[in-house]
Amino acid sequence: MVASAKPGKQMSAEKPDANQNRAGRLRVYGYAFDRAKRRCDFLKELYDSDHTNEALLLCLCYIDGLAYWGWGCGYTDSKRRFISVLVQHGGETALADISPSWLLRALGHLKSFKALAPKIEPLLSGVEGRLRSRDEIIDLLRPSITAEELESLSRELWRGSLAAIAYEELRSWLVHGLFAPDGVIFEARDAPGEARSLDFHMLHGCLERILPEARRRFLARDGEEEEHHA
Protein backbone atom coordinates (compact mmCIF):
# COMPACT_ATOMS: atom_id res chain seq x y z
CA MET A 1 0.00 0.00 0.00
CA VAL A 2 1.42 3.36 -1.01
CA ALA A 3 1.28 6.06 1.63
CA SER A 4 -0.55 9.22 0.53
CA ALA A 5 1.17 12.58 0.63
CA LYS A 6 0.24 15.10 3.28
CA PRO A 7 -2.60 17.44 2.21
CA GLY A 8 -0.36 20.48 2.38
CA LYS A 9 2.28 18.92 0.18
CA GLN A 10 -0.29 17.72 -2.32
CA MET A 11 -1.82 21.19 -2.67
CA SER A 12 1.60 22.72 -3.15
CA ALA A 13 2.44 20.29 -5.93
CA GLU A 14 -0.78 21.11 -7.77
CA LYS A 15 -0.51 24.88 -7.38
CA PRO A 16 0.07 26.55 -10.79
CA ASP A 17 3.46 28.08 -11.31
CA ALA A 18 3.51 31.88 -10.92
CA ASN A 19 5.10 32.26 -14.35
CA GLN A 20 2.30 30.18 -15.89
CA ASN A 21 -0.27 32.38 -14.17
CA ARG A 22 1.31 35.52 -15.53
CA ALA A 23 1.72 34.07 -19.01
CA GLY A 24 -1.99 33.28 -19.05
CA ARG A 25 -2.91 36.77 -17.92
CA LEU A 26 -0.63 38.34 -20.51
CA ARG A 27 -2.31 36.35 -23.28
CA VAL A 28 -5.71 37.63 -22.15
CA TYR A 29 -4.47 41.20 -21.82
CA GLY A 30 -2.73 40.98 -25.17
CA TYR A 31 -5.94 39.84 -26.81
CA ALA A 32 -7.81 42.74 -25.17
CA PHE A 33 -5.30 45.30 -26.48
CA ASP A 34 -5.34 43.68 -29.95
CA ARG A 35 -9.09 44.11 -29.94
CA ALA A 36 -8.70 47.72 -28.83
CA LYS A 37 -6.35 48.28 -31.78
CA ARG A 38 -8.98 46.95 -34.21
CA ARG A 39 -11.59 49.23 -32.67
CA CYS A 40 -9.28 52.23 -33.01
CA ASP A 41 -8.60 51.37 -36.65
CA PHE A 42 -12.35 51.11 -37.31
CA LEU A 43 -12.82 54.75 -36.33
CA LYS A 44 -11.39 55.89 -39.69
CA GLU A 45 -14.05 53.87 -41.49
CA LEU A 46 -16.71 55.31 -39.21
CA TYR A 47 -15.52 58.85 -39.87
CA ASP A 48 -15.39 58.30 -43.64
CA SER A 49 -18.97 57.00 -43.61
CA ASP A 50 -20.20 60.44 -42.49
CA HIS A 51 -20.42 59.56 -38.77
CA THR A 52 -17.97 62.28 -37.82
CA ASN A 53 -19.32 63.06 -34.35
CA GLU A 54 -19.55 59.38 -33.44
CA ALA A 55 -15.98 58.75 -34.61
CA LEU A 56 -14.69 61.74 -32.65
CA LEU A 57 -16.64 60.75 -29.53
CA LEU A 58 -15.26 57.21 -29.57
CA CYS A 59 -11.76 58.46 -30.30
CA LEU A 60 -11.83 60.69 -27.21
CA CYS A 61 -13.40 57.97 -25.06
CA TYR A 62 -10.75 55.48 -26.16
CA ILE A 63 -8.01 57.96 -25.22
CA ASP A 64 -9.71 58.36 -21.85
CA GLY A 65 -9.93 54.59 -21.36
CA LEU A 66 -6.33 53.94 -22.39
CA ALA A 67 -5.18 56.70 -20.06
CA TYR A 68 -6.87 54.81 -17.23
CA TRP A 69 -5.40 51.40 -18.12
CA GLY A 70 -1.92 52.70 -18.79
CA TRP A 71 -1.56 55.47 -16.21
CA GLY A 72 -4.53 55.12 -13.85
CA CYS A 73 -2.54 54.48 -10.68
CA GLY A 74 -0.68 57.77 -11.05
CA TYR A 75 -3.73 60.07 -10.99
CA THR A 76 -6.81 60.56 -8.84
CA ASP A 77 -8.54 62.94 -11.28
CA SER A 78 -9.66 61.50 -14.64
CA LYS A 79 -9.67 64.90 -16.36
CA ARG A 80 -6.09 65.64 -15.32
CA ARG A 81 -5.05 62.13 -16.37
CA PHE A 82 -6.63 62.52 -19.83
CA ILE A 83 -4.94 65.87 -20.42
CA SER A 84 -1.53 64.77 -19.12
CA VAL A 85 -1.48 61.58 -21.18
CA LEU A 86 -2.61 63.44 -24.30
CA VAL A 87 0.12 66.06 -23.84
CA GLN A 88 2.93 63.66 -22.95
CA HIS A 89 2.16 60.77 -25.30
CA GLY A 90 -0.09 62.14 -28.05
CA GLY A 91 2.85 63.25 -30.16
CA GLU A 92 1.47 66.75 -30.89
CA THR A 93 3.52 69.53 -29.30
CA ALA A 94 0.69 72.05 -29.72
CA LEU A 95 -1.41 70.15 -27.17
CA ALA A 96 0.76 71.47 -24.34
CA ASP A 97 0.47 75.08 -25.50
CA ILE A 98 -1.92 77.44 -23.79
CA SER A 99 -4.79 79.55 -25.04
CA PRO A 100 -4.79 82.77 -22.96
CA SER A 101 -8.55 83.24 -23.37
CA TRP A 102 -9.30 79.65 -22.42
CA LEU A 103 -6.98 79.91 -19.41
CA LEU A 104 -8.89 82.97 -18.19
CA ARG A 105 -12.16 81.11 -18.60
CA ALA A 106 -10.87 78.06 -16.73
CA LEU A 107 -9.38 80.07 -13.87
CA GLY A 108 -12.66 81.96 -13.54
CA HIS A 109 -14.23 78.77 -12.20
CA LEU A 110 -11.69 78.51 -9.37
CA LYS A 111 -12.60 80.42 -6.22
CA SER A 112 -8.94 80.66 -5.22
CA PHE A 113 -8.21 82.90 -8.24
CA LYS A 114 -11.06 85.39 -7.89
CA ALA A 115 -8.82 87.91 -6.10
CA LEU A 116 -6.08 87.46 -8.70
CA ALA A 117 -8.37 88.08 -11.68
CA PRO A 118 -7.98 91.91 -11.81
CA LYS A 119 -4.20 91.48 -12.11
CA ILE A 120 -4.07 88.84 -14.80
CA GLU A 121 -7.14 89.55 -16.95
CA PRO A 122 -5.68 92.63 -18.71
CA LEU A 123 -2.42 90.78 -19.39
CA LEU A 124 -3.96 87.62 -20.81
CA SER A 125 -6.66 89.49 -22.73
CA GLY A 126 -3.96 91.51 -24.45
CA VAL A 127 -2.31 88.45 -26.00
CA GLU A 128 -5.35 86.55 -27.27
CA GLY A 129 -4.85 84.91 -30.62
CA ARG A 130 -2.16 82.31 -31.11
CA LEU A 131 -1.30 79.73 -28.51
CA ARG A 132 1.50 80.49 -26.06
CA SER A 133 4.00 78.26 -24.35
CA ARG A 134 3.94 77.76 -20.60
CA ASP A 135 7.13 79.79 -20.27
CA GLU A 136 5.66 82.64 -22.31
CA ILE A 137 2.63 82.83 -20.02
CA ILE A 138 4.80 82.79 -16.90
CA ASP A 139 7.11 85.50 -18.28
CA LEU A 140 4.07 87.61 -19.16
CA LEU A 141 2.60 87.40 -15.67
CA ARG A 142 5.77 87.50 -13.55
CA PRO A 143 6.19 91.32 -13.38
CA SER A 144 2.61 91.88 -12.19
CA ILE A 145 2.06 89.27 -9.48
CA THR A 146 3.95 88.05 -6.44
CA ALA A 147 6.24 85.02 -6.49
CA GLU A 148 3.76 83.12 -4.34
CA GLU A 149 0.88 83.97 -6.66
CA LEU A 150 2.94 82.96 -9.67
CA GLU A 151 3.85 79.63 -8.11
CA SER A 152 0.20 78.94 -7.32
CA LEU A 153 -0.91 79.98 -10.80
CA SER A 154 1.77 77.92 -12.56
CA ARG A 155 0.26 74.75 -11.07
CA GLU A 156 -3.02 75.50 -12.87
CA LEU A 157 -1.74 76.44 -16.33
CA TRP A 158 -2.63 72.98 -17.67
CA ARG A 159 -6.26 74.09 -17.52
CA GLY A 160 -5.66 76.44 -20.45
CA SER A 161 -3.86 73.95 -22.68
CA LEU A 162 -5.09 72.79 -26.06
CA ALA A 163 -5.42 69.31 -24.53
CA ALA A 164 -7.78 70.78 -21.92
CA ILE A 165 -9.85 72.28 -24.73
CA ALA A 166 -10.04 68.82 -26.30
CA TYR A 167 -11.45 67.50 -23.03
CA GLU A 168 -13.88 70.31 -22.29
CA GLU A 169 -14.99 71.51 -25.71
CA LEU A 170 -15.04 68.17 -27.53
CA ARG A 171 -15.09 65.17 -25.19
CA SER A 172 -17.39 66.61 -22.51
CA TRP A 173 -19.81 68.11 -25.02
CA LEU A 174 -20.06 64.88 -26.98
CA VAL A 175 -20.48 62.73 -23.86
CA HIS A 176 -22.90 64.95 -21.96
CA GLY A 177 -24.43 67.17 -24.63
CA LEU A 178 -24.54 64.77 -27.59
CA PHE A 179 -23.29 67.45 -29.98
CA ALA A 180 -19.98 69.23 -30.49
CA PRO A 181 -18.13 71.03 -33.27
CA ASP A 182 -16.14 68.87 -35.67
CA GLY A 183 -13.03 70.64 -34.47
CA VAL A 184 -11.50 73.72 -32.89
CA ILE A 185 -9.45 76.07 -35.08
CA PHE A 186 -6.28 77.45 -33.50
CA GLU A 187 -3.18 79.39 -34.48
CA ALA A 188 -0.12 77.36 -33.59
CA ARG A 189 2.61 78.96 -31.52
CA ASP A 190 5.35 77.84 -33.92
CA ALA A 191 3.45 78.86 -37.07
CA PRO A 192 1.96 82.37 -36.65
CA GLY A 193 -0.82 83.06 -39.11
CA GLU A 194 -1.31 79.38 -39.94
CA ALA A 195 -4.68 77.91 -38.93
CA ARG A 196 -4.74 74.35 -37.66
CA SER A 197 -7.61 72.23 -36.40
CA LEU A 198 -7.96 70.22 -33.24
CA ASP A 199 -10.16 67.57 -34.82
CA PHE A 200 -10.64 63.87 -35.42
CA HIS A 201 -7.58 63.56 -37.65
CA MET A 202 -5.22 65.06 -35.06
CA LEU A 203 -6.75 63.20 -32.13
CA HIS A 204 -6.89 59.85 -33.92
CA GLY A 205 -3.18 60.20 -34.60
CA CYS A 206 -2.71 60.79 -30.87
CA LEU A 207 -4.79 57.71 -30.10
CA GLU A 208 -2.63 55.56 -32.38
CA ARG A 209 0.49 56.73 -30.50
CA ILE A 210 -1.02 56.37 -27.02
CA LEU A 211 -2.32 52.80 -27.55
CA PRO A 212 1.02 50.95 -27.75
CA GLU A 213 2.45 52.93 -24.83
CA ALA A 214 -0.62 52.16 -22.70
CA ARG A 215 -0.24 48.49 -23.60
CA ARG A 216 3.44 48.48 -22.69
CA ARG A 217 2.86 50.20 -19.36
CA PHE A 218 -0.06 48.01 -18.38
CA LEU A 219 1.76 44.75 -19.11
CA ALA A 220 4.92 45.97 -17.38
CA ARG A 221 2.90 46.92 -14.31
CA ASP A 222 1.43 43.41 -14.15
CA GLY A 223 4.97 42.03 -13.92
CA GLU A 224 5.87 44.48 -11.16
CA GLU A 225 2.78 43.54 -9.16
CA GLU A 226 3.63 39.83 -9.59
CA GLU A 227 7.08 40.41 -8.15
CA HIS A 228 5.64 42.49 -5.31
CA HIS A 229 3.26 39.72 -4.24
CA ALA A 230 5.77 36.89 -4.71
SULCOR-V48335 format. One record per residue. N is the residue number from 1. RES is the residue in one small letter. SS is DSSP state (helix for helix, strand for strand, loop for the rest). PHI is phi in degrees with one decimal (* if undefined). OMEGA is omega in degrees with one decimal (* if undefined). Layout:
n=(N	N)
res=(RES	RES)
ss=(SS	SS)
phi=(PHI	PHI)
omega=(OMEGA	OMEGA)
//
This chain:
n=(1	2	3	4	5	6	7	8	9	10	11	12	13	14	15	16	17	18	19	20	21	22	23	24	25	26	27	28	29	30	31	32	33	34	35	36	37	38	39	40	41	42	43	44	45	46	47	48	49	50	51	52	53	54	55	56	57	58	59	60	61	62	63	64	65	66	67	68	69	70	71	72	73	74	75	76	77	78	79	80	81	82	83	84	85	86	87	88	89	90	91	92	93	94	95	96	97	98	99	100	101	102	103	104	105	106	107	108	109	110	111	112	113	114	115	116	117	118	119	120	121	122	123	124	125	126	127	128	129	130	131	132	133	134	135	136	137	138	139	140	141	142	143	144	145	146	147	148	149	150	151	152	153	154	155	156	157	158	159	160	161	162	163	164	165	166	167	168	169	170	171	172	173	174	175	176	177	178	179	180	181	182	183	184	185	186	187	188	189	190	191	192	193	194	195	196	197	198	199	200	201	202	203	204	205	206	207	208	209	210	211	212	213	214	215	216	217	218	219	220	221	222	223	224	225	226	227	228	229	230)
res=(m	v	a	s	a	k	p	g	k	q	m	s	a	e	k	p	d	a	n	q	n	r	a	g	r	l	r	v	y	g	y	a	f	d	r	a	k	r	r	c	d	f	l	k	e	l	y	d	s	d	h	t	n	e	a	l	l	l	c	l	c	y	i	d	g	l	a	y	w	g	w	g	c	g	y	t	d	s	k	r	r	f	i	s	v	l	v	q	h	g	g	e	t	a	l	a	d	i	s	p	s	w	l	l	r	a	l	g	h	l	k	s	f	k	a	l	a	p	k	i	e	p	l	l	s	g	v	e	g	r	l	r	s	r	d	e	i	i	d	l	l	r	p	s	i	t	a	e	e	l	e	s	l	s	r	e	l	w	r	g	s	l	a	a	i	a	y	e	e	l	r	s	w	l	v	h	g	l	f	a	p	d	g	v	i	f	e	a	r	d	a	p	g	e	a	r	s	l	d	f	h	m	l	h	g	c	l	e	r	i	l	p	e	a	r	r	r	f	l	a	r	d	g	e	e	e	e	h	h	a)
ss=(loop	loop	loop	loop	loop	loop	helix	helix	helix	helix	helix	helix	helix	helix	loop	loop	loop	helix	helix	helix	helix	helix	helix	helix	helix	helix	helix	helix	helix	helix	helix	helix	helix	helix	helix	helix	helix	helix	helix	helix	helix	helix	helix	helix	helix	helix	helix	helix	loop	loop	loop	helix	helix	helix	helix	helix	helix	helix	helix	helix	helix	helix	helix	helix	helix	helix	helix	helix	helix	helix	helix	helix	helix	helix	loop	loop	loop	helix	helix	helix	helix	helix	helix	helix	helix	helix	helix	helix	helix	loop	loop	loop	helix	helix	helix	helix	loop	strand	loop	helix	helix	helix	helix	helix	helix	helix	helix	loop	loop	loop	helix	helix	helix	loop	loop	loop	helix	helix	helix	helix	helix	helix	helix	helix	helix	loop	loop	loop	loop	loop	loop	strand	loop	helix	helix	helix	helix	helix	helix	helix	helix	helix	loop	loop	loop	loop	helix	helix	helix	helix	helix	helix	helix	helix	loop	loop	helix	helix	helix	helix	strand	helix	helix	helix	helix	helix	helix	helix	helix	helix	helix	helix	helix	helix	helix	helix	helix	loop	loop	loop	loop	loop	strand	strand	strand	strand	strand	loop	loop	loop	loop	loop	loop	loop	strand	strand	strand	strand	strand	helix	helix	helix	helix	helix	helix	helix	helix	helix	helix	helix	helix	helix	helix	helix	helix	helix	helix	helix	helix	helix	helix	helix	helix	helix	helix	helix	helix	helix	helix	loop)
phi=(*	-89.3	-70.9	-80.5	-72.3	-64.9	-52.3	-63.4	-66.6	-63.6	-63.7	-65.3	-69.0	-90.6	-66.4	-60.8	-64.4	-59.9	-65.7	-66.1	-58.7	-67.9	-60.0	-65.6	-63.9	-63.8	-64.7	-65.5	-63.2	-60.5	-62.6	-62.4	-72.0	-62.7	-66.8	-61.6	-62.7	-65.6	-67.5	-65.1	-64.3	-65.3	-60.3	-63.6	-63.7	-63.2	-63.4	-69.3	-93.1	73.6	-107.2	-67.8	-64.7	-65.4	-64.6	-66.7	-58.2	-65.5	-58.2	-67.6	-67.6	-66.6	-60.5	-59.9	-65.4	-66.6	-61.3	-67.8	-68.9	-89.4	-132.3	-54.8	-70.2	-92.6	-137.4	-103.9	-113.0	-66.5	-65.0	-63.7	-63.2	-56.7	-65.9	-64.0	-66.5	-63.3	-68.4	-80.3	-128.0	-78.4	79.5	-120.0	-62.6	-62.8	-64.2	-85.3	-73.1	-115.3	-91.6	-56.0	-67.9	-69.2	-62.1	-59.4	-62.2	-67.4	-67.5	-63.9	-89.1	-101.5	-59.9	-66.4	-109.8	-60.2	-70.3	-85.0	-53.2	-59.6	-81.0	-98.3	-59.2	-62.9	-71.5	-73.7	-67.0	-78.3	-121.7	-63.2	134.9	-70.8	-67.8	-124.8	-76.9	-57.9	-64.8	-63.2	-64.5	-63.7	-63.8	-67.4	-88.7	-53.3	-67.3	-109.4	-132.7	-73.2	-60.9	-66.3	-64.5	-66.4	-63.1	-65.0	-67.9	-62.3	-74.3	-111.8	-64.3	-58.4	-67.3	-102.1	-73.8	-62.8	-64.3	-67.3	-65.0	-59.5	-70.4	-78.2	-85.1	-110.3	-58.5	-64.3	-66.8	-70.1	-73.3	-102.1	-114.6	73.6	-128.2	-160.7	-65.3	-69.4	-176.5	-122.9	-81.6	-143.8	-102.5	-64.4	-65.0	-91.5	-143.1	-54.9	87.4	-98.3	-85.3	-124.5	-126.6	-83.5	-143.5	-57.0	-62.8	-66.1	-72.0	-68.4	-61.7	-61.8	-58.1	-64.4	-84.4	-74.4	-55.2	-64.3	-70.5	-62.7	-60.7	-59.6	-66.4	-64.6	-68.3	-66.7	-65.7	-60.8	-66.3	-66.3	-67.0	-61.5	-66.5	-64.4	-89.3	-68.1)
omega=(-178.0	-179.4	179.1	178.2	176.6	-177.9	-178.1	179.3	-178.6	178.8	-179.7	-178.8	-177.7	-177.6	-179.2	177.2	-178.2	179.2	176.9	177.5	-177.3	179.0	178.0	178.7	-178.5	177.0	178.6	179.7	179.0	177.6	-179.3	179.6	174.3	178.4	177.2	178.3	179.2	178.4	177.5	179.0	-178.4	-177.3	177.6	178.4	179.2	-179.9	-178.0	178.6	174.9	173.3	-172.1	179.4	-179.3	179.5	179.7	178.5	-178.2	177.7	-179.7	178.2	178.0	175.5	178.7	-179.1	179.2	176.3	178.0	-176.0	-178.0	-173.3	-171.4	-174.9	-177.1	-176.3	174.1	-177.6	-175.3	178.8	179.3	178.9	179.1	-176.3	-178.6	-179.5	179.0	179.7	-171.3	-172.6	-179.6	176.7	177.9	-175.5	-178.1	-176.9	179.0	-177.6	-168.4	172.3	-179.2	-179.0	179.0	177.3	177.4	179.6	-178.2	180.0	179.3	178.5	-178.8	-178.3	-175.7	-177.9	179.1	-177.6	-178.2	-174.7	-178.4	-179.6	-171.4	-177.9	180.0	-178.4	-177.9	178.7	-177.8	-178.8	178.3	-177.5	-177.8	176.0	179.2	176.3	176.8	-179.0	178.4	179.3	-180.0	179.1	179.6	-174.3	-171.8	-176.7	-171.0	179.4	-177.8	178.8	179.1	178.0	-179.9	178.5	178.7	-178.5	-177.1	179.0	-177.4	-176.7	178.8	-178.7	-179.7	-176.3	176.3	176.5	177.0	176.4	176.8	-179.8	-172.9	-170.8	-178.7	-176.6	-175.1	179.6	-179.7	-179.0	-172.0	-177.4	177.3	-178.4	177.1	176.0	178.2	179.3	178.7	-179.4	177.9	176.7	-175.4	-179.6	-175.6	179.0	-178.7	178.8	-179.6	-179.7	174.2	-176.8	170.1	-170.7	-178.2	-174.9	177.9	-174.2	176.3	173.7	176.3	179.6	-179.1	178.2	-178.9	-174.5	-178.7	178.6	176.3	177.9	-179.2	-178.0	-178.4	-178.8	177.5	180.0	177.4	178.1	179.1	179.1	177.7	180.0	-179.3	-177.3	-178.4	*)
//
